Amino acid sequence: MKKACLHTKLTSQGSSLVEVLLAVTLFGVIATIFVGAIIFGQESTSLAGHRVRANMLVDEGMEAVRNLRDNNFANLSNGTHGLSIDTTWGLSGSFDEVDIFTRTITIEEVDADTKQVTVEVTWQQNQQRDGVASATAYFTNWTTPSGPPPSTGPTIRSAVDLAGAQDGRKIDTQGNYAYVTRAGGNPNFAIIDVSNPDAPNVVGSLNITGGATNGVAVSGNYAYVASSSNQKELVVVDISNPSSPFEAGTLNLPGNADGLSVAVDGTTLYLTRVSSAQDEFYSIDITTPTNPTVLDSLSYSGSINDVHILGSYAYLASTNNSAELVVVDISVPGNLSSAGSYNVAGPTDAISISGYNSTIFLGMNGTGIVSIDVSTPGSPALNTSFGSGIINDLDINNNGTRLYAATDTDGAELAIYDITNPAAPTLEDSVAIGSNDDLNGVVFSSVSSLLYATSDATNAEFMIIEP
């Protein structure tokens, strides 16, 4: 009996030891799976963020090349280059680096007047492989254009109904995102994913206090917004994570006049304002985007509604009835100087502006568009006037052959003009967006070759148009 009892006792102890070992092993497996899931999730989030930023750098590179081409087609020298920024963009070396990203810009000749440009951004995605983002576009010499291909008819691809009833104001794009300002409400700044043109969706938004948000310009990880707030006429929005934009910096200018429009050229931002006792045009240093500082400013008679940069000059759309176009020398951003002006016939204000090579197009408040030769910036000369109605916004495609006008004309709220000959533009097509609804903003994307527009339609403040 003693032997039997001893055998029973030993068997019980052995079973307990096996159970402990099994429990420890099972716990180890579960812990490994749990820790692995956390690490994998963190890595996936990091990789997604890297790809978003890489796409932004690709788009920034393409827009820099477009700026170089607009200044002089000869700037696009064949080869592989990097980008440099002083006060303006330039090609430098064989690549440039931004944090963990390496960017190359490859320029190849298609023919004497056409260049193929590929912007590629690479980075080490993990220990096993590298990440790559790229885009290719074609740039044509304005001086010998071949003219646009026959139009197959523009169509509205899709639209987005933003929360509330406030109008869409202005718009800019970068990569797969569109950035929209609004006439007020909450939110008054929205980020829209346009990677699927048939199903765009709002991924992020922000309420910028102080009322309406007006002009917007996107560069890198920041959107620069002209605001109606009396405490921050310039708002800098961090868009590095499109789903969570936030105010990263502001600038309070003297007085209470609203900020109306913005344009970015390298590390300098230009902002315009409503007419007041204070200055209406400002150059602002954004070398440190979160801490914008005024470099210089100029006072003008009338509001400056819009600004467009060509080379070393800023062209301003003004409400001054004797100088609707104002030309400013910005070759030294800290020492602005008026270079010239042009008086458009009649008392109508200029409210929008765009340009290409040596031509400026001025959108008027009720009398259509004025084409102006600025080959000599200090002495602008009339090419011609065309179109009709209120021209709320203007943009040009990437080879300078088409002009897109956002208007208030019923049944033709978007007007498309062939500007192969800027002295004799012709209406090529138009798009109707709805009864009593106006287009307020329009921008051509050199990445997707689509138009993005804003309107006052309560169920379609943002839309994508196939030109």
C-alpha positions as CSV (number, residue, x, y, z in Angstrom):
1,M,0.0,0.0,0.0
2,K,2.8,2.4,0.7
3,K,4.3,1.8,-2.8
4,A,0.9,2.4,-4.4
5,C,0.5,5.7,-2.5
6,L,4.0,6.8,-3.6
7,H,3.3,6.1,-7.2
8,T,0.1,8.1,-7.1
9,K,1.8,11.1,-5.5
10,L,4.6,11.1,-8.1
11,T,2.1,10.9,-11.0
12,S,0.2,13.9,-9.7
13,Q,3.3,16.0,-9.4
14,G,4.4,15.1,-13.0
15,S,1.0,16.1,-14.4
16,S,1.2,19.5,-12.6
17,L,4.6,20.2,-14.1
18,V,3.4,19.4,-17.6
19,E,0.4,21.7,-17.2
20,V,2.8,24.5,-16.1
21,L,5.0,24.0,-19.1
22,L,2.0,24.0,-21.5
23,A,0.6,27.2,-19.9
24,V,4.0,29.0,-20.2
25,T,4.3,27.9,-23.8
26,L,0.8,29.1,-24.6
27,F,1.3,32.4,-22.9
28,G,4.5,32.9,-24.9
29,V,2.8,32.3,-28.2
30,I,-0.1,34.7,-27.3
31,A,2.4,37.4,-26.2
32,T,4.4,37.0,-29.4
33,I,1.3,37.4,-31.5
34,F,0.1,40.4,-29.5
35,V,3.5,42.2,-29.7
36,G,3.9,41.3,-33.3
37,A,0.4,42.8,-34.1
38,I,1.4,46.1,-32.3
39,I,4.7,46.3,-34.1
40,F,3.1,45.5,-37.5
41,G,0.4,48.2,-36.9
42,Q,2.9,50.8,-36.0
43,E,5.0,50.0,-39.0
44,S,2.0,50.1,-41.3
45,T,1.0,53.5,-40.0
46,S,4.6,54.8,-40.5
47,L,4.8,53.4,-44.0
48,A,1.5,55.0,-45.0
49,G,2.7,58.4,-43.7
50,H,5.9,58.1,-45.6
51,R,4.0,57.4,-48.8
52,V,1.7,60.4,-48.3
53,R,4.7,62.7,-47.8
54,A,6.6,61.1,-50.8
55,N,3.6,61.9,-53.0
56,M,3.6,65.5,-51.8
57,L,7.3,65.8,-52.7
58,V,6.6,64.4,-56.2
59,D,3.9,67.0,-56.7
60,E,6.1,69.7,-55.3
61,G,8.8,68.7,-57.8
62,M,6.4,68.8,-60.7
63,E,5.1,72.2,-59.8
64,A,8.7,73.5,-59.4
65,V,9.5,72.3,-62.9
66,R,6.4,74.0,-64.2
67,N,7.5,77.2,-62.6
68,L,10.9,76.9,-64.2
69,R,9.3,76.3,-67.6
70,D,7.0,79.3,-67.2
71,N,10.0,81.5,-66.6
72,N,12.0,80.2,-69.5
73,F,11.7,76.9,-71.4
74,A,15.5,76.8,-71.6
75,N,15.6,76.2,-67.9
76,L,14.6,72.6,-68.6
77,S,18.0,71.1,-69.4
78,N,18.1,67.4,-70.2
79,G,19.5,65.1,-67.6
80,T,18.9,64.0,-64.0
81,H,18.7,66.8,-61.4
82,G,17.8,67.7,-57.9
83,L,15.9,70.8,-56.7
84,S,17.3,73.8,-54.8
85,I,15.4,76.7,-53.2
86,D,16.8,80.1,-52.6
87,T,14.0,82.7,-53.2
88,T,13.0,80.7,-56.3
89,W,13.2,77.1,-57.5
90,G,16.3,75.9,-59.4
91,L,17.8,72.7,-60.7
92,S,21.0,71.6,-58.8
93,G,23.1,68.5,-58.7
94,S,21.7,65.1,-59.6
95,F,19.3,64.7,-56.7
96,D,18.0,66.5,-53.5
97,E,17.3,65.1,-50.1
98,V,14.4,65.9,-47.7
99,D,14.8,64.0,-44.4
100,I,14.7,60.3,-45.4
101,F,13.6,61.0,-49.0
102,T,15.7,61.3,-52.1
103,R,14.2,63.1,-55.1
104,T,15.4,63.0,-58.7
105,I,14.0,65.0,-61.6
106,T,14.7,63.5,-65.0
107,I,14.2,65.7,-68.1
108,E,14.3,64.1,-71.5
109,E,13.8,65.7,-74.9
110,V,10.8,64.5,-76.9
111,D,11.3,67.0,-79.7
112,A,12.6,70.6,-80.0
113,D,9.6,72.0,-78.1
114,T,8.6,69.2,-75.8
115,K,10.2,67.8,-72.7
116,Q,9.2,64.6,-70.8
117,V,9.7,65.2,-67.0
118,T,9.7,62.3,-64.5
119,V,9.9,63.1,-60.7
120,E,10.8,60.2,-58.6
121,V,11.1,60.0,-54.8
122,T,12.7,57.0,-53.0
123,W,13.1,56.2,-49.4
124,Q,14.0,53.1,-47.3
125,Q,10.6,51.7,-46.4
126,N,12.0,48.9,-44.2
127,Q,15.1,46.7,-44.0
128,Q,14.0,44.5,-46.9
129,R,12.8,47.1,-49.5
130,D,12.7,50.7,-50.6
131,G,9.6,52.8,-51.3
132,V,9.1,54.6,-54.6
133,A,6.7,57.3,-55.7
134,S,6.8,58.9,-59.1
135,A,4.9,60.9,-61.8
136,T,5.6,61.8,-65.4
137,A,4.3,64.8,-67.3
138,Y,5.1,66.6,-70.6
139,F,6.0,70.3,-70.9
140,T,5.8,72.3,-74.1
141,N,7.6,75.4,-75.2
142,W,5.0,78.3,-75.3
143,T,6.9,80.1,-78.0
144,T,6.1,77.4,-80.7
145,P,2.9,75.8,-79.6
146,S,1.2,73.2,-81.7
147,G,-2.3,73.9,-80.3
148,P,-4.6,71.8,-78.1
149,P,-6.0,68.5,-79.4
150,P,-9.7,68.5,-80.5
151,S,-12.0,68.6,-77.5
152,T,-14.2,65.6,-76.9
153,G,-16.4,67.7,-74.6
154,P,-15.8,68.4,-70.9
155,T,-17.9,66.6,-68.3
156,I,-18.4,66.7,-64.5
157,R,-16.9,63.5,-63.2
158,S,-18.1,63.8,-59.6
159,A,-19.0,66.2,-56.8
160,V,-18.7,66.4,-53.0
161,D,-21.4,68.0,-50.7
162,L,-19.5,69.6,-47.8
163,A,-21.1,69.9,-44.4
164,G,-23.3,73.0,-44.1
165,A,-24.5,75.5,-46.7
166,Q,-21.5,77.8,-47.0
167,D,-20.0,78.3,-50.5
168,G,-16.8,76.8,-51.7
169,R,-14.3,79.6,-52.2
170,K,-10.8,78.8,-53.6
171,I,-8.8,75.6,-54.2
172,D,-5.3,74.2,-54.6
173,T,-4.0,70.7,-55.1
174,Q,-1.0,68.6,-54.3
175,G,-0.6,64.9,-55.0
176,N,-3.8,63.1,-54.5
177,Y,-5.4,65.8,-52.4
178,A,-7.4,69.0,-53.0
179,Y,-7.5,71.8,-50.4
180,V,-10.7,73.9,-50.3
181,T,-11.6,77.1,-48.5
182,R,-15.1,78.2,-47.7
183,A,-17.1,81.4,-47.2
184,G,-17.6,80.5,-43.5
185,G,-19.3,77.8,-41.4
186,N,-17.7,74.9,-39.6
187,P,-15.5,73.5,-41.1
188,N,-14.2,76.3,-43.4
189,F,-11.2,74.3,-44.6
190,A,-11.4,70.8,-46.1
191,I,-9.0,68.3,-47.5
192,I,-10.4,66.0,-50.2
193,D,-8.9,62.7,-51.4
194,V,-9.1,62.8,-55.2
195,S,-7.1,59.6,-55.9
196,N,-10.4,58.1,-57.3
197,P,-11.8,60.9,-59.5
198,D,-15.2,59.2,-59.6
199,A,-15.5,59.0,-55.8
200,P,-13.6,61.8,-54.0
201,N,-14.1,62.0,-50.3
202,V,-13.3,64.4,-47.4
203,V,-10.5,63.0,-45.3
204,G,-9.8,66.0,-43.1
205,S,-11.2,69.3,-42.1
206,L,-10.6,72.3,-39.9
207,N,-12.5,75.3,-38.5
208,I,-10.3,78.3,-38.8
209,T,-11.8,80.9,-36.5
210,G,-12.6,84.4,-37.6
211,G,-15.0,83.9,-40.5
212,A,-14.3,83.1,-44.2
213,T,-11.2,81.5,-45.6
214,N,-10.2,82.9,-48.9
215,G,-7.1,82.2,-51.1
216,V,-5.0,79.0,-50.5
217,A,-1.6,77.9,-51.6
218,V,-0.1,74.5,-50.8
219,S,3.7,73.9,-50.5
220,G,5.2,70.8,-49.0
221,N,3.6,69.9,-45.6
222,Y,1.7,73.2,-45.3
223,A,-1.3,75.0,-46.7
224,Y,-1.2,78.8,-46.5
225,V,-4.6,80.3,-46.1
226,A,-5.7,84.0,-46.5
227,S,-8.3,84.6,-43.8
228,S,-10.9,87.2,-42.9
229,S,-9.9,87.0,-39.2
230,N,-8.7,90.3,-37.7
231,Q,-6.2,88.4,-35.6
232,K,-4.7,86.2,-38.3
233,E,-4.9,87.3,-41.9
234,L,-2.5,84.5,-42.7
235,V,-3.0,81.0,-41.3
236,V,-0.5,78.2,-41.8
237,V,-2.1,74.7,-41.7
238,D,0.0,71.6,-41.1
239,I,-1.2,69.0,-43.7
240,S,1.5,66.4,-43.2
241,N,-1.3,64.0,-42.0
242,P,-4.3,64.9,-44.3
243,S,-6.8,63.3,-41.9
244,S,-5.7,65.6,-39.0
245,P,-4.8,69.1,-40.2
246,F,-4.1,71.7,-37.6
247,E,-3.1,75.4,-37.3
248,A,0.7,75.4,-37.1
249,G,1.2,79.2,-37.3
250,T,-0.5,82.5,-37.9
251,L,0.4,86.1,-38.8
252,N,-1.5,89.1,-37.6
253,L,-1.0,92.0,-40.0
254,P,-1.6,95.6,-39.0
255,G,-5.3,96.8,-39.1
256,N,-8.4,94.7,-39.7
257,A,-8.4,94.3,-43.5
258,D,-9.1,90.8,-44.7
259,G,-6.5,88.6,-46.3
260,L,-7.7,87.8,-49.9
261,S,-5.2,85.8,-51.8
262,V,-1.8,84.1,-51.4
263,A,0.9,82.8,-53.7
264,V,4.1,80.9,-52.8
265,D,7.4,81.2,-54.6
266,G,10.2,79.2,-52.9
267,T,10.6,80.4,-49.3
268,T,8.6,83.6,-49.9
269,L,4.8,84.0,-49.7
270,Y,2.9,86.9,-51.2
271,L,-0.4,88.0,-49.6
272,T,-3.0,90.5,-50.7
273,R,-5.7,92.4,-48.7
274,V,-8.8,94.5,-48.8
275,S,-8.2,98.2,-49.3
276,S,-7.6,100.0,-46.0
277,A,-5.4,102.5,-44.3
278,Q,-2.8,99.7,-44.1
279,D,-0.8,98.2,-47.0
280,E,-2.5,95.9,-49.5
281,F,0.4,93.7,-50.7
282,Y,2.9,91.8,-48.5
283,S,6.0,89.7,-49.0
284,I,6.4,87.2,-46.1
285,D,9.3,84.9,-45.2
286,I,8.2,81.3,-44.7
287,T,11.6,79.7,-44.4
288,T,10.2,78.5,-41.0
289,P,6.6,77.9,-42.0
290,T,5.3,77.9,-38.4
291,N,6.8,81.4,-37.9
292,P,6.0,83.6,-40.9
293,T,7.5,87.1,-40.8
294,V,6.8,90.1,-42.9
295,L,9.7,91.1,-45.3
296,D,8.1,94.2,-47.0
297,S,4.8,95.6,-48.1
298,L,3.3,98.1,-50.5
299,S,0.2,100.3,-50.3
300,Y,-2.2,100.7,-53.3
301,S,-5.4,102.5,-54.0
302,G,-8.1,99.8,-53.9
303,S,-8.2,96.2,-52.9
304,I,-5.8,93.6,-54.3
305,N,-8.1,90.7,-55.1
306,D,-5.6,88.2,-56.5
307,V,-1.9,87.6,-57.3
308,H,0.0,85.6,-59.9
309,I,3.8,85.1,-59.9
310,L,5.8,85.0,-63.2
311,G,9.6,85.1,-62.9
312,S,10.7,88.1,-60.9
313,Y,7.4,89.9,-61.0
314,A,4.1,89.7,-59.1
315,Y,1.0,90.6,-61.1
316,L,-1.9,91.9,-59.1
317,A,-5.7,92.1,-59.8
318,S,-6.9,95.4,-58.4
319,T,-10.1,97.3,-57.8
320,N,-8.4,100.6,-58.8
321,N,-10.2,101.9,-61.8
322,S,-7.1,103.5,-63.3
323,A,-4.8,100.5,-62.7
324,E,-6.7,97.2,-62.7
325,L,-3.4,95.4,-63.3
326,V,-0.4,96.2,-61.1
327,V,3.1,94.9,-61.7
328,V,5.5,94.5,-58.7
329,D,9.2,93.7,-59.0
330,I,9.8,90.9,-56.4
331,S,13.4,90.1,-57.4
332,V,14.4,91.1,-53.9
333,P,11.4,90.0,-51.7
334,G,12.6,92.2,-48.8
335,N,12.6,95.3,-51.1
336,L,9.4,95.3,-53.2
337,S,9.0,98.0,-55.8
338,S,6.1,98.9,-58.2
339,A,7.2,98.3,-61.8
340,G,4.2,99.2,-63.8
341,S,0.4,99.0,-64.3
342,Y,-2.3,98.8,-66.9
343,N,-5.7,100.6,-67.0
344,V,-8.4,98.5,-68.4
345,A,-11.1,100.5,-70.3
346,G,-14.2,101.1,-68.2
347,P,-14.8,101.2,-64.5
348,T,-15.0,97.4,-63.8
349,D,-12.8,95.9,-61.1
350,A,-10.3,93.1,-61.7
351,I,-11.0,90.1,-59.4
352,S,-8.9,87.2,-60.7
353,I,-5.7,86.6,-62.5
354,S,-3.5,84.0,-64.2
355,G,-0.6,83.9,-66.6
356,Y,1.8,82.0,-68.8
357,N,5.1,82.9,-70.3
358,S,4.7,86.6,-71.3
359,T,0.9,86.9,-71.1
360,I,-1.4,87.8,-68.2
361,F,-5.1,87.1,-68.2
362,L,-7.2,89.4,-66.0
363,G,-10.7,88.3,-64.9
364,M,-13.1,91.2,-64.6
365,N,-16.1,91.8,-62.4
366,G,-18.8,91.7,-65.2
367,T,-16.9,92.3,-68.5
368,G,-15.1,89.0,-69.2
369,I,-11.4,88.5,-69.6
370,V,-8.5,90.8,-70.7
371,S,-5.4,89.4,-72.3
372,I,-2.3,91.6,-71.6
373,D,1.2,91.3,-73.1
374,V,3.8,91.6,-70.3
375,S,6.9,90.7,-72.4
376,T,8.1,94.1,-71.0
377,P,6.8,93.8,-67.4
378,G,7.1,97.6,-66.8
379,S,4.9,98.4,-69.8
380,P,2.0,96.0,-70.1
381,A,0.1,96.2,-73.4
382,L,-3.4,95.1,-74.4
383,N,-3.7,92.0,-76.5
384,T,-7.4,91.7,-76.6
385,S,-10.6,91.4,-74.5
386,F,-12.9,88.4,-74.7
387,G,-15.7,86.5,-72.9
388,S,-18.3,88.1,-70.7
389,G,-19.7,88.0,-67.2
390,I,-18.1,87.8,-63.8
391,I,-14.8,85.9,-63.9
392,N,-14.3,84.5,-60.3
393,D,-11.1,82.5,-61.0
394,L,-8.7,81.6,-63.8
395,D,-6.1,78.8,-64.4
396,I,-4.1,77.5,-67.3
397,N,-3.1,74.0,-68.3
398,N,0.5,72.8,-68.2
399,N,1.4,73.5,-71.8
400,G,-0.2,77.0,-71.9
401,T,-2.8,76.2,-74.6
402,R,-6.1,76.3,-72.6
403,L,-7.5,78.9,-70.2
404,Y,-10.1,77.7,-67.7
405,A,-12.5,80.4,-66.3
406,A,-14.8,80.0,-63.3
407,T,-17.8,82.3,-64.0
408,D,-21.3,83.3,-63.0
409,T,-22.7,82.8,-66.5
410,D,-25.8,80.5,-66.3
411,G,-25.3,77.5,-68.5
412,A,-21.6,78.1,-68.9
413,E,-20.2,78.4,-65.4
414,L,-16.9,76.9,-66.6
415,A,-15.6,78.4,-69.8
416,I,-12.7,76.8,-71.7
417,Y,-10.7,78.9,-74.1
418,D,-8.0,78.0,-76.7
419,I,-5.2,80.5,-76.0
420,T,-2.7,79.1,-78.5
421,N,-2.7,82.7,-79.8
422,P,-3.1,84.9,-76.7
423,A,-4.0,87.8,-79.0
424,A,-7.0,85.9,-80.4
425,P,-8.4,83.4,-77.8
426,T,-11.4,81.4,-78.9
427,L,-14.1,79.7,-76.8
428,E,-13.6,76.0,-77.1
429,D,-16.2,74.6,-74.8
430,S,-18.2,75.2,-71.6
431,V,-19.8,73.3,-68.7
432,A,-23.1,74.0,-67.0
433,I,-23.2,73.1,-63.3
434,G,-26.8,74.0,-62.3
435,S,-29.4,76.7,-62.3
436,N,-28.3,79.9,-60.4
437,D,-25.1,78.2,-59.2
438,D,-21.7,79.9,-59.9
439,L,-18.2,78.5,-60.0
440,N,-15.9,80.4,-57.5
441,G,-12.6,78.6,-57.9
442,V,-10.8,76.4,-60.5
443,V,-7.4,74.8,-60.7
444,F,-5.8,72.5,-63.3
445,S,-3.9,69.5,-62.0
446,S,-0.7,68.7,-63.9
447,V,-0.6,65.3,-62.2
448,S,-4.1,64.1,-63.1
449,S,-4.9,66.5,-66.0
450,L,-8.3,67.1,-64.4
451,L,-10.0,70.3,-63.2
452,Y,-10.9,70.7,-59.6
453,A,-13.5,73.4,-58.9
454,T,-15.5,75.1,-56.1
455,S,-19.0,76.4,-56.3
456,D,-21.9,77.9,-54.4
457,A,-24.1,74.9,-55.1
458,T,-25.3,73.7,-51.7
459,N,-25.0,70.0,-52.6
460,A,-21.8,70.3,-54.6
461,E,-19.3,72.8,-53.2
462,F,-16.5,70.8,-54.7
463,M,-16.4,69.0,-58.1
464,I,-14.1,67.2,-60.5
465,I,-14.3,68.1,-64.2
466,E,-12.9,66.2,-67.1
467,P,-11.8,69.0,-69.4
